[in-house]
Amino acid sequence: MEDFKRSASRLGRLLKKSRDAWKARVQEKQQRLRAAQVKIRDLEKSRSG
């Protein structure tokens, strides 16, 4: 840990914050993808019937 200029506790907080932001972005993208898939499915069903 001597190679880092920041303290280990600060580095840990920064890494956790980065991970949490990444997870939130991924979750939001997954929700948008699911919503688009449902919309496409519904449109295809309504146009075929």
mmCIF entry with sequence, helices, sheets and N, C-alpha, C, O atoms, coordinates in Angstrom:
data_MODEL
# 
_entry.id   MODEL 
# 
_entity.id                         1 
_entity.type                       polymer 
_entity.pdbx_number_of_molecules   1 
# 
_entity_poly.entity_id                      1 
_entity_poly.type                           'polypeptide(L)' 
_entity_poly.nstd_linkage                   no 
_entity_poly.nstd_monomer                   no 
_entity_poly.pdbx_seq_one_letter_code       MEDFKRSASRLGRLLKKSRDAWKARVQEKQQRLRAAQVKIRDLEKSRSG 
_entity_poly.pdbx_seq_one_letter_code_can   MEDFKRSASRLGRLLKKSRDAWKARVQEKQQRLRAAQVKIRDLEKSRSG 
_entity_poly.pdbx_strand_id                 A 
# 
loop_
_entity_poly_seq.entity_id 
_entity_poly_seq.num 
_entity_poly_seq.mon_id 
_entity_poly_seq.hetero 
1 1  MET n 
1 2  GLU n 
1 3  ASP n 
1 4  PHE n 
1 5  LYS n 
1 6  ARG n 
1 7  SER n 
1 8  ALA n 
1 9  SER n 
1 10 ARG n 
1 11 LEU n 
1 12 GLY n 
1 13 ARG n 
1 14 LEU n 
1 15 LEU n 
1 16 LYS n 
1 17 LYS n 
1 18 SER n 
1 19 ARG n 
1 20 ASP n 
1 21 ALA n 
1 22 TRP n 
1 23 LYS n 
1 24 ALA n 
1 25 ARG n 
1 26 VAL n 
1 27 GLN n 
1 28 GLU n 
1 29 LYS n 
1 30 GLN n 
1 31 GLN n 
1 32 ARG n 
1 33 LEU n 
1 34 ARG n 
1 35 ALA n 
1 36 ALA n 
1 37 GLN n 
1 38 VAL n 
1 39 LYS n 
1 40 ILE n 
1 41 ARG n 
1 42 ASP n 
1 43 LEU n 
1 44 GLU n 
1 45 LYS n 
1 46 SER n 
1 47 ARG n 
1 48 SER n 
1 49 GLY n 
# 
_struct_asym.id          A 
_struct_asym.entity_id   1 
# 
_struct_conf.conf_type_id            HELX_P 
_struct_conf.id                      HELX_P1 
_struct_conf.pdbx_PDB_helix_id       AA1 
_struct_conf.beg_label_comp_id       ALA 
_struct_conf.beg_label_asym_id       A 
_struct_conf.beg_label_seq_id        8 
_struct_conf.pdbx_beg_PDB_ins_code   ? 
_struct_conf.end_label_comp_id       SER 
_struct_conf.end_label_asym_id       A 
_struct_conf.end_label_seq_id        48 
_struct_conf.pdbx_end_PDB_ins_code   ? 
_struct_conf.beg_auth_comp_id        ALA 
_struct_conf.beg_auth_asym_id        A 
_struct_conf.beg_auth_seq_id         8 
_struct_conf.end_auth_comp_id        SER 
_struct_conf.end_auth_asym_id        A 
_struct_conf.end_auth_seq_id         48 
_struct_conf.pdbx_PDB_helix_class    1 
_struct_conf.details                 ? 
_struct_conf.pdbx_PDB_helix_length   41 
# 
_struct_conf_type.id          HELX_P 
_struct_conf_type.criteria    ? 
_struct_conf_type.reference   ? 
# 
loop_
_atom_site.group_PDB 
_atom_site.id 
_atom_site.type_symbol 
_atom_site.label_atom_id 
_atom_site.label_alt_id 
_atom_site.label_comp_id 
_atom_site.label_asym_id 
_atom_site.label_entity_id 
_atom_site.label_seq_id 
_atom_site.pdbx_PDB_ins_code 
_atom_site.Cartn_x 
_atom_site.Cartn_y 
_atom_site.Cartn_z 
_atom_site.occupancy 
_atom_site.B_iso_or_equiv 
_atom_site.pdbx_formal_charge 
_atom_site.auth_seq_id 
_atom_site.auth_comp_id 
_atom_site.auth_asym_id 
_atom_site.auth_atom_id 
_atom_site.pdbx_PDB_model_num 
ATOM 1   N N  . MET A 1 1  ? 0.819   -1.194  0.000   1.00 0.00 ? 1  MET A N  1 
ATOM 2   C CA . MET A 1 1  ? 0.000   0.000   0.000   1.00 0.00 ? 1  MET A CA 1 
ATOM 3   C C  . MET A 1 1  ? 0.862   1.257   0.000   1.00 0.00 ? 1  MET A C  1 
ATOM 4   O O  . MET A 1 1  ? 0.338   2.363   -0.135  1.00 0.00 ? 1  MET A O  1 
ATOM 5   N N  . GLU A 1 2  ? 2.157   1.105   0.148   1.00 0.00 ? 2  GLU A N  1 
ATOM 6   C CA . GLU A 1 2  ? 3.021   2.283   0.173   1.00 0.00 ? 2  GLU A CA 1 
ATOM 7   C C  . GLU A 1 2  ? 3.104   2.967   -1.183  1.00 0.00 ? 2  GLU A C  1 
ATOM 8   O O  . GLU A 1 2  ? 3.506   4.127   -1.270  1.00 0.00 ? 2  GLU A O  1 
ATOM 9   N N  . ASP A 1 3  ? 2.720   2.246   -2.257  1.00 0.00 ? 3  ASP A N  1 
ATOM 10  C CA . ASP A 1 3  ? 2.811   2.810   -3.593  1.00 0.00 ? 3  ASP A CA 1 
ATOM 11  C C  . ASP A 1 3  ? 1.743   3.865   -3.848  1.00 0.00 ? 3  ASP A C  1 
ATOM 12  O O  . ASP A 1 3  ? 1.919   4.713   -4.723  1.00 0.00 ? 3  ASP A O  1 
ATOM 13  N N  . PHE A 1 4  ? 0.641   3.833   -3.106  1.00 0.00 ? 4  PHE A N  1 
ATOM 14  C CA . PHE A 1 4  ? -0.441  4.777   -3.321  1.00 0.00 ? 4  PHE A CA 1 
ATOM 15  C C  . PHE A 1 4  ? -0.200  6.050   -2.525  1.00 0.00 ? 4  PHE A C  1 
ATOM 16  O O  . PHE A 1 4  ? 0.332   6.015   -1.416  1.00 0.00 ? 4  PHE A O  1 
ATOM 17  N N  . LYS A 1 5  ? -0.599  7.179   -3.111  1.00 0.00 ? 5  LYS A N  1 
ATOM 18  C CA . LYS A 1 5  ? -0.425  8.462   -2.432  1.00 0.00 ? 5  LYS A CA 1 
ATOM 19  C C  . LYS A 1 5  ? -1.536  8.732   -1.429  1.00 0.00 ? 5  LYS A C  1 
ATOM 20  O O  . LYS A 1 5  ? -1.365  9.533   -0.509  1.00 0.00 ? 5  LYS A O  1 
ATOM 21  N N  . ARG A 1 6  ? -2.680  8.064   -1.604  1.00 0.00 ? 6  ARG A N  1 
ATOM 22  C CA . ARG A 1 6  ? -3.805  8.260   -0.697  1.00 0.00 ? 6  ARG A CA 1 
ATOM 23  C C  . ARG A 1 6  ? -3.803  7.181   0.376   1.00 0.00 ? 6  ARG A C  1 
ATOM 24  O O  . ARG A 1 6  ? -3.205  6.116   0.219   1.00 0.00 ? 6  ARG A O  1 
ATOM 25  N N  . SER A 1 7  ? -4.485  7.487   1.463   1.00 0.00 ? 7  SER A N  1 
ATOM 26  C CA . SER A 1 7  ? -4.583  6.500   2.539   1.00 0.00 ? 7  SER A CA 1 
ATOM 27  C C  . SER A 1 7  ? -5.459  5.333   2.088   1.00 0.00 ? 7  SER A C  1 
ATOM 28  O O  . SER A 1 7  ? -6.281  5.475   1.182   1.00 0.00 ? 7  SER A O  1 
ATOM 29  N N  . ALA A 1 8  ? -5.281  4.209   2.712   1.00 0.00 ? 8  ALA A N  1 
ATOM 30  C CA . ALA A 1 8  ? -6.028  3.011   2.346   1.00 0.00 ? 8  ALA A CA 1 
ATOM 31  C C  . ALA A 1 8  ? -7.528  3.206   2.557   1.00 0.00 ? 8  ALA A C  1 
ATOM 32  O O  . ALA A 1 8  ? -8.332  2.722   1.760   1.00 0.00 ? 8  ALA A O  1 
ATOM 33  N N  . SER A 1 9  ? -7.910  3.906   3.617   1.00 0.00 ? 9  SER A N  1 
ATOM 34  C CA . SER A 1 9  ? -9.343  4.105   3.873   1.00 0.00 ? 9  SER A CA 1 
ATOM 35  C C  . SER A 1 9  ? -9.967  4.997   2.808   1.00 0.00 ? 9  SER A C  1 
ATOM 36  O O  . SER A 1 9  ? -11.091 4.745   2.373   1.00 0.00 ? 9  SER A O  1 
ATOM 37  N N  . ARG A 1 10 ? -9.258  6.027   2.386   1.00 0.00 ? 10 ARG A N  1 
ATOM 38  C CA . ARG A 1 10 ? -9.776  6.911   1.330   1.00 0.00 ? 10 ARG A CA 1 
ATOM 39  C C  . ARG A 1 10 ? -9.844  6.164   0.004   1.00 0.00 ? 10 ARG A C  1 
ATOM 40  O O  . ARG A 1 10 ? -10.819 6.292   -0.737  1.00 0.00 ? 10 ARG A O  1 
ATOM 41  N N  . LEU A 1 11 ? -8.826  5.397   -0.288  1.00 0.00 ? 11 LEU A N  1 
ATOM 42  C CA . LEU A 1 11 ? -8.808  4.615   -1.517  1.00 0.00 ? 11 LEU A CA 1 
ATOM 43  C C  . LEU A 1 11 ? -9.974  3.617   -1.523  1.00 0.00 ? 11 LEU A C  1 
ATOM 44  O O  . LEU A 1 11 ? -10.622 3.422   -2.551  1.00 0.00 ? 11 LEU A O  1 
ATOM 45  N N  . GLY A 1 12 ? -10.233 2.997   -0.387  1.00 0.00 ? 12 GLY A N  1 
ATOM 46  C CA . GLY A 1 12 ? -11.353 2.071   -0.275  1.00 0.00 ? 12 GLY A CA 1 
ATOM 47  C C  . GLY A 1 12 ? -12.681 2.755   -0.523  1.00 0.00 ? 12 GLY A C  1 
ATOM 48  O O  . GLY A 1 12 ? -13.539 2.208   -1.217  1.00 0.00 ? 12 GLY A O  1 
ATOM 49  N N  . ARG A 1 13 ? -12.866 3.943   0.033   1.00 0.00 ? 13 ARG A N  1 
ATOM 50  C CA . ARG A 1 13 ? -14.109 4.695   -0.185  1.00 0.00 ? 13 ARG A CA 1 
ATOM 51  C C  . ARG A 1 13 ? -14.268 5.068   -1.653  1.00 0.00 ? 13 ARG A C  1 
ATOM 52  O O  . ARG A 1 13 ? -15.365 4.971   -2.202  1.00 0.00 ? 13 ARG A O  1 
ATOM 53  N N  . LEU A 1 14 ? -13.188 5.491   -2.289  1.00 0.00 ? 14 LEU A N  1 
ATOM 54  C CA . LEU A 1 14 ? -13.259 5.865   -3.706  1.00 0.00 ? 14 LEU A CA 1 
ATOM 55  C C  . LEU A 1 14 ? -13.593 4.660   -4.586  1.00 0.00 ? 14 LEU A C  1 
ATOM 56  O O  . LEU A 1 14 ? -14.385 4.769   -5.522  1.00 0.00 ? 14 LEU A O  1 
ATOM 57  N N  . LEU A 1 15 ? -12.995 3.528   -4.285  1.00 0.00 ? 15 LEU A N  1 
ATOM 58  C CA . LEU A 1 15 ? -13.275 2.321   -5.059  1.00 0.00 ? 15 LEU A CA 1 
ATOM 59  C C  . LEU A 1 15 ? -14.717 1.863   -4.867  1.00 0.00 ? 15 LEU A C  1 
ATOM 60  O O  . LEU A 1 15 ? -15.368 1.440   -5.822  1.00 0.00 ? 15 LEU A O  1 
ATOM 61  N N  . LYS A 1 16 ? -15.216 1.946   -3.634  1.00 0.00 ? 16 LYS A N  1 
ATOM 62  C CA . LYS A 1 16 ? -16.602 1.556   -3.362  1.00 0.00 ? 16 LYS A CA 1 
ATOM 63  C C  . LYS A 1 16 ? -17.568 2.493   -4.079  1.00 0.00 ? 16 LYS A C  1 
ATOM 64  O O  . LYS A 1 16 ? -18.565 2.042   -4.642  1.00 0.00 ? 16 LYS A O  1 
ATOM 65  N N  . LYS A 1 17 ? -17.283 3.778   -4.061  1.00 0.00 ? 17 LYS A N  1 
ATOM 66  C CA . LYS A 1 17 ? -18.137 4.748   -4.741  1.00 0.00 ? 17 LYS A CA 1 
ATOM 67  C C  . LYS A 1 17 ? -18.149 4.485   -6.249  1.00 0.00 ? 17 LYS A C  1 
ATOM 68  O O  . LYS A 1 17 ? -19.195 4.563   -6.893  1.00 0.00 ? 17 LYS A O  1 
ATOM 69  N N  . SER A 1 18 ? -16.989 4.178   -6.796  1.00 0.00 ? 18 SER A N  1 
ATOM 70  C CA . SER A 1 18 ? -16.885 3.874   -8.219  1.00 0.00 ? 18 SER A CA 1 
ATOM 71  C C  . SER A 1 18 ? -17.676 2.616   -8.562  1.00 0.00 ? 18 SER A C  1 
ATOM 72  O O  . SER A 1 18 ? -18.396 2.586   -9.560  1.00 0.00 ? 18 SER A O  1 
ATOM 73  N N  . ARG A 1 19 ? -17.545 1.585   -7.741  1.00 0.00 ? 19 ARG A N  1 
ATOM 74  C CA . ARG A 1 19 ? -18.284 0.335   -7.954  1.00 0.00 ? 19 ARG A CA 1 
ATOM 75  C C  . ARG A 1 19 ? -19.784 0.561   -7.882  1.00 0.00 ? 19 ARG A C  1 
ATOM 76  O O  . ARG A 1 19 ? -20.533 0.049   -8.714  1.00 0.00 ? 19 ARG A O  1 
ATOM 77  N N  . ASP A 1 20 ? -20.228 1.326   -6.891  1.00 0.00 ? 20 ASP A N  1 
ATOM 78  C CA . ASP A 1 20 ? -21.652 1.585   -6.728  1.00 0.00 ? 20 ASP A CA 1 
ATOM 79  C C  . ASP A 1 20 ? -22.209 2.371   -7.913  1.00 0.00 ? 20 ASP A C  1 
ATOM 80  O O  . ASP A 1 20 ? -23.324 2.108   -8.362  1.00 0.00 ? 20 ASP A O  1 
ATOM 81  N N  . ALA A 1 21 ? -21.440 3.333   -8.420  1.00 0.00 ? 21 ALA A N  1 
ATOM 82  C CA . ALA A 1 21 ? -21.880 4.106   -9.588  1.00 0.00 ? 21 ALA A CA 1 
ATOM 83  C C  . ALA A 1 21 ? -21.971 3.206   -10.814 1.00 0.00 ? 21 ALA A C  1 
ATOM 84  O O  . ALA A 1 21 ? -22.904 3.330   -11.608 1.00 0.00 ? 21 ALA A O  1 
ATOM 85  N N  . TRP A 1 22 ? -21.014 2.307   -10.973 1.00 0.00 ? 22 TRP A N  1 
ATOM 86  C CA . TRP A 1 22 ? -21.023 1.375   -12.104 1.00 0.00 ? 22 TRP A CA 1 
ATOM 87  C C  . TRP A 1 22 ? -22.244 0.462   -12.030 1.00 0.00 ? 22 TRP A C  1 
ATOM 88  O O  . TRP A 1 22 ? -22.913 0.228   -13.037 1.00 0.00 ? 22 TRP A O  1 
ATOM 89  N N  . LYS A 1 23 ? -22.530 -0.051  -10.837 1.00 0.00 ? 23 LYS A N  1 
ATOM 90  C CA . LYS A 1 23 ? -23.682 -0.935  -10.664 1.00 0.00 ? 23 LYS A CA 1 
ATOM 91  C C  . LYS A 1 23 ? -24.982 -0.196  -10.965 1.00 0.00 ? 23 LYS A C  1 
ATOM 92  O O  . LYS A 1 23 ? -25.889 -0.765  -11.572 1.00 0.00 ? 23 LYS A O  1 
ATOM 93  N N  . ALA A 1 24 ? -25.082 1.057   -10.550 1.00 0.00 ? 24 ALA A N  1 
ATOM 94  C CA . ALA A 1 24 ? -26.293 1.839   -10.803 1.00 0.00 ? 24 ALA A CA 1 
ATOM 95  C C  . ALA A 1 24 ? -26.481 2.072   -12.301 1.00 0.00 ? 24 ALA A C  1 
ATOM 96  O O  . ALA A 1 24 ? -27.601 1.990   -12.804 1.00 0.00 ? 24 ALA A O  1 
ATOM 97  N N  . ARG A 1 25 ? -25.398 2.362   -13.012 1.00 0.00 ? 25 ARG A N  1 
ATOM 98  C CA . ARG A 1 25 ? -25.494 2.551   -14.462 1.00 0.00 ? 25 ARG A CA 1 
ATOM 99  C C  . ARG A 1 25 ? -25.936 1.265   -15.154 1.00 0.00 ? 25 ARG A C  1 
ATOM 100 O O  . ARG A 1 25 ? -26.785 1.298   -16.045 1.00 0.00 ? 25 ARG A O  1 
ATOM 101 N N  . VAL A 1 26 ? -25.371 0.146   -14.752 1.00 0.00 ? 26 VAL A N  1 
ATOM 102 C CA . VAL A 1 26 ? -25.722 -1.142  -15.348 1.00 0.00 ? 26 VAL A CA 1 
ATOM 103 C C  . VAL A 1 26 ? -27.185 -1.474  -15.069 1.00 0.00 ? 26 VAL A C  1 
ATOM 104 O O  . VAL A 1 26 ? -27.898 -1.929  -15.963 1.00 0.00 ? 26 VAL A O  1 
ATOM 105 N N  . GLN A 1 27 ? -27.631 -1.252  -13.851 1.00 0.00 ? 27 GLN A N  1 
ATOM 106 C CA . GLN A 1 27 ? -29.018 -1.546  -13.492 1.00 0.00 ? 27 GLN A CA 1 
ATOM 107 C C  . GLN A 1 27 ? -29.978 -0.682  -14.306 1.00 0.00 ? 27 GLN A C  1 
ATOM 108 O O  . GLN A 1 27 ? -31.008 -1.175  -14.765 1.00 0.00 ? 27 GLN A O  1 
ATOM 109 N N  . GLU A 1 28 ? -29.660 0.580   -14.491 1.00 0.00 ? 28 GLU A N  1 
ATOM 110 C CA . GLU A 1 28 ? -30.515 1.483   -15.262 1.00 0.00 ? 28 GLU A CA 1 
ATOM 111 C C  . GLU A 1 28 ? -30.580 1.036   -16.723 1.00 0.00 ? 28 GLU A C  1 
ATOM 112 O O  . GLU A 1 28 ? -31.648 1.065   -17.334 1.00 0.00 ? 28 GLU A O  1 
ATOM 113 N N  . LYS A 1 29 ? -29.449 0.625   -17.279 1.00 0.00 ? 29 LYS A N  1 
ATOM 114 C CA . LYS A 1 29 ? -29.432 0.139   -18.660 1.00 0.00 ? 29 LYS A CA 1 
ATOM 115 C C  . LYS A 1 29 ? -30.250 -1.129  -18.811 1.00 0.00 ? 29 LYS A C  1 
ATOM 116 O O  . LYS A 1 29 ? -30.954 -1.298  -19.807 1.00 0.00 ? 29 LYS A O  1 
ATOM 117 N N  . GLN A 1 30 ? -30.167 -2.024  -17.833 1.00 0.00 ? 30 GLN A N  1 
ATOM 118 C CA . GLN A 1 30 ? -30.942 -3.262  -17.875 1.00 0.00 ? 30 GLN A CA 1 
ATOM 119 C C  . GLN A 1 30 ? -32.437 -2.964  -17.821 1.00 0.00 ? 30 GLN A C  1 
ATOM 120 O O  . GLN A 1 30 ? -33.219 -3.615  -18.514 1.00 0.00 ? 30 GLN A O  1 
ATOM 121 N N  . GLN A 1 31 ? -32.837 -2.005  -17.018 1.00 0.00 ? 31 GLN A N  1 
ATOM 122 C CA . GLN A 1 31 ? -34.247 -1.642  -16.922 1.00 0.00 ? 31 GLN A CA 1 
ATOM 123 C C  . GLN A 1 31 ? -34.750 -1.067  -18.245 1.00 0.00 ? 31 GLN A C  1 
ATOM 124 O O  . GLN A 1 31 ? -35.856 -1.380  -18.686 1.00 0.00 ? 31 GLN A O  1 
ATOM 125 N N  . ARG A 1 32 ? -33.926 -0.219  -18.878 1.00 0.00 ? 32 ARG A N  1 
ATOM 126 C CA . ARG A 1 32 ? -34.319 0.334   -20.176 1.00 0.00 ? 32 ARG A CA 1 
ATOM 127 C C  . ARG A 1 32 ? -34.416 -0.755  -21.236 1.00 0.00 ? 32 ARG A C  1 
ATOM 128 O O  . ARG A 1 32 ? -35.325 -0.737  -22.066 1.00 0.00 ? 32 ARG A O  1 
ATOM 129 N N  . LEU A 1 33 ? -33.488 -1.699  -21.210 1.00 0.00 ? 33 LEU A N  1 
ATOM 130 C CA . LEU A 1 33 ? -33.508 -2.803  -22.164 1.00 0.00 ? 33 LEU A CA 1 
ATOM 131 C C  . LEU A 1 33 ? -34.754 -3.665  -21.979 1.00 0.00 ? 33 LEU A C  1 
ATOM 132 O O  . LEU A 1 33 ? -35.416 -4.026  -22.952 1.00 0.00 ? 33 LEU A O  1 
ATOM 133 N N  . ARG A 1 34 ? -35.068 -3.990  -20.740 1.00 0.00 ? 34 ARG A N  1 
ATOM 134 C CA . ARG A 1 34 ? -36.266 -4.790  -20.467 1.00 0.00 ? 34 ARG A CA 1 
ATOM 135 C C  . ARG A 1 34 ? -37.523 -4.062  -20.926 1.00 0.00 ? 34 ARG A C  1 
ATOM 136 O O  . ARG A 1 34 ? -38.411 -4.677  -21.516 1.00 0.00 ? 34 ARG A O  1 
ATOM 137 N N  . ALA A 1 35 ? -37.611 -2.762  -20.664 1.00 0.00 ? 35 ALA A N  1 
ATOM 138 C CA . ALA A 1 35 ? -38.775 -1.983  -21.079 1.00 0.00 ? 35 ALA A CA 1 
ATOM 139 C C  . ALA A 1 35 ? -38.894 -1.971  -22.600 1.00 0.00 ? 35 ALA A C  1 
ATOM 140 O O  . ALA A 1 35 ? -40.000 -2.075  -23.130 1.00 0.00 ? 35 ALA A O  1 
ATOM 141 N N  . ALA A 1 36 ? -37.783 -1.846  -23.305 1.00 0.00 ? 36 ALA A N  1 
ATOM 142 C CA . ALA A 1 36 ? -37.798 -1.855  -24.763 1.00 0.00 ? 36 ALA A CA 1 
ATOM 143 C C  . ALA A 1 36 ? -38.221 -3.219  -25.280 1.00 0.00 ? 36 ALA A C  1 
ATOM 144 O O  . ALA A 1 36 ? -38.976 -3.300  -26.249 1.00 0.00 ? 36 ALA A O  1 
ATOM 145 N N  . GLN A 1 37 ? -37.751 -4.290  -24.656 1.00 0.00 ? 37 GLN A N  1 
ATOM 146 C CA . GLN A 1 37 ? -38.127 -5.634  -25.089 1.00 0.00 ? 37 GLN A CA 1 
ATOM 147 C C  . GLN A 1 37 ? -39.624 -5.868  -24.909 1.00 0.00 ? 37 GLN A C  1 
ATOM 148 O O  . GLN A 1 37 ? -40.267 -6.467  -25.771 1.00 0.00 ? 37 GLN A O  1 
ATOM 149 N N  . VAL A 1 38 ? -40.172 -5.406  -23.810 1.00 0.00 ? 38 VAL A N  1 
ATOM 150 C CA . VAL A 1 38 ? -41.614 -5.553  -23.562 1.00 0.00 ? 38 VAL A CA 1 
ATOM 151 C C  . VAL A 1 38 ? -42.401 -4.755  -24.597 1.00 0.00 ? 38 VAL A C  1 
ATOM 152 O O  . VAL A 1 38 ? -43.401 -5.235  -25.131 1.00 0.00 ? 38 VAL A O  1 
ATOM 153 N N  . LYS A 1 39 ? -41.952 -3.547  -24.872 1.00 0.00 ? 39 LYS A N  1 
ATOM 154 C CA . LYS A 1 39 ? -42.644 -2.695  -25.852 1.00 0.00 ? 39 LYS A CA 1 
ATOM 155 C C  . LYS A 1 39 ? -42.608 -3.334  -27.238 1.00 0.00 ? 39 LYS A C  1 
ATOM 156 O O  . LYS A 1 39 ? -43.620 -3.351  -27.939 1.00 0.00 ? 39 LYS A O  1 
ATOM 157 N N  . ILE A 1 40 ? -41.464 -3.852  -27.629 1.00 0.00 ? 40 ILE A N  1 
ATOM 158 C CA . ILE A 1 40 ? -41.339 -4.513  -28.930 1.00 0.00 ? 40 ILE A CA 1 
ATOM 159 C C  . ILE A 1 40 ? -42.238 -5.735  -28.991 1.00 0.00 ? 40 ILE A C  1 
ATOM 160 O O  . ILE A 1 40 ? -42.927 -5.954  -29.987 1.00 0.00 ? 40 ILE A O  1 
ATOM 161 N N  . ARG A 1 41 ? -42.236 -6.525  -27.936 1.00 0.00 ? 41 ARG A N  1 
ATOM 162 C CA . ARG A 1 41 ? -43.087 -7.718  -27.886 1.00 0.00 ? 41 ARG A CA 1 
ATOM 163 C C  . ARG A 1 41 ? -44.555 -7.334  -28.037 1.00 0.00 ? 41 ARG A C  1 
ATOM 164 O O  . ARG A 1 41 ? -45.292 -7.958  -28.801 1.00 0.00 ? 41 ARG A O  1 
ATOM 165 N N  . ASP A 1 42 ? -44.974 -6.303  -27.305 1.00 0.00 ? 42 ASP A N  1 
ATOM 166 C CA . ASP A 1 42 ? -46.371 -5.879  -27.357 1.00 0.00 ? 42 ASP A CA 1 
ATOM 167 C C  . ASP A 1 42 ? -46.740 -5.327  -28.727 1.00 0.00 ? 42 ASP A C  1 
ATOM 168 O O  . ASP A 1 42 ? -47.832 -5.600  -29.226 1.00 0.00 ? 42 ASP A O  1 
ATOM 169 N N  . LEU A 1 43 ? -45.851 -4.559  -29.340 1.00 0.00 ? 43 LEU A N  1 
ATOM 170 C CA . LEU A 1 43 ? -46.132 -4.015  -30.670 1.00 0.00 ? 43 LEU A CA 1 
ATOM 171 C C  . LEU A 1 43 ? -46.228 -5.114  -31.700 1.00 0.00 ? 43 LEU A C  1 
ATOM 172 O O  . LEU A 1 43 ? -47.112 -5.089  -32.557 1.00 0.00 ? 43 LEU A O  1 
ATOM 173 N N  . GLU A 1 44 ? -45.320 -6.089  -31.628 1.00 0.00 ? 44 GLU A N  1 
ATOM 174 C CA . GLU A 1 44 ? -45.361 -7.200  -32.580 1.00 0.00 ? 44 GLU A CA 1 
ATOM 175 C C  . GLU A 1 44 ? -46.647 -8.006  -32.418 1.00 0.00 ? 44 GLU A C  1 
ATOM 176 O O  . GLU A 1 44 ? -47.243 -8.439  -33.404 1.00 0.00 ? 44 GLU A O  1 
ATOM 177 N N  . LYS A 1 45 ? -47.066 -8.203  -31.181 1.00 0.00 ? 45 LYS A N  1 
ATOM 178 C CA . LYS A 1 45 ? -48.289 -8.958  -30.911 1.00 0.00 ? 45 LYS A CA 1 
ATOM 179 C C  . LYS A 1 45 ? -49.514 -8.205  -31.438 1.00 0.00 ? 45 LYS A C  1 
ATOM 180 O O  . LYS A 1 45 ? -50.412 -8.806  -32.028 1.00 0.00 ? 45 LYS A O  1 
ATOM 181 N N  . SER A 1 46 ? -49.543 -6.895  -31.223 1.00 0.00 ? 46 SER A N  1 
ATOM 182 C CA . SER A 1 46 ? -50.708 -6.121  -31.659 1.00 0.00 ? 46 SER A CA 1 
ATOM 183 C C  . SER A 1 46 ? -50.780 -6.010  -33.186 1.00 0.00 ? 46 SER A C  1 
ATOM 184 O O  . SER A 1 46 ? -51.872 -5.925  -33.747 1.00 0.00 ? 46 SER A O  1 
ATOM 185 N N  . ARG A 1 47 ? -49.642 -6.010  -33.851 1.00 0.00 ? 47 ARG A N  1 
ATOM 186 C CA . ARG A 1 47 ? -49.629 -5.886  -35.309 1.00 0.00 ? 47 ARG A CA 1 
ATOM 187 C C  . ARG A 1 47 ? -49.883 -7.223  -35.999 1.00 0.00 ? 47 ARG A C  1 
ATOM 188 O O  . ARG A 1 47 ? -50.344 -7.253  -37.141 1.00 0.00 ? 47 ARG A O  1 
ATOM 189 N N  . SER A 1 48 ? -49.590 -8.313  -35.324 1.00 0.00 ? 48 SER A N  1 
ATOM 190 C CA . SER A 1 48 ? -49.805 -9.627  -35.947 1.00 0.00 ? 48 SER A CA 1 
ATOM 191 C C  . SER A 1 48 ? -51.246 -10.102 -35.796 1.00 0.00 ? 48 SER A C  1 
ATOM 192 O O  . SER A 1 48 ? -51.725 -10.918 -36.584 1.00 0.00 ? 48 SER A O  1 
ATOM 193 N N  . GLY A 1 49 ? -51.928 -9.592  -34.789 1.00 0.00 ? 49 GLY A N  1 
ATOM 194 C CA . GLY A 1 49 ? -53.274 -10.104 -34.496 1.00 0.00 ? 49 GLY A CA 1 
ATOM 195 C C  . GLY A 1 49 ? -54.361 -9.282  -35.003 1.00 0.00 ? 49 GLY A C  1 
ATOM 196 O O  . GLY A 1 49 ? -55.530 -9.619  -34.814 1.00 0.00 ? 49 GLY A O  1 
# 
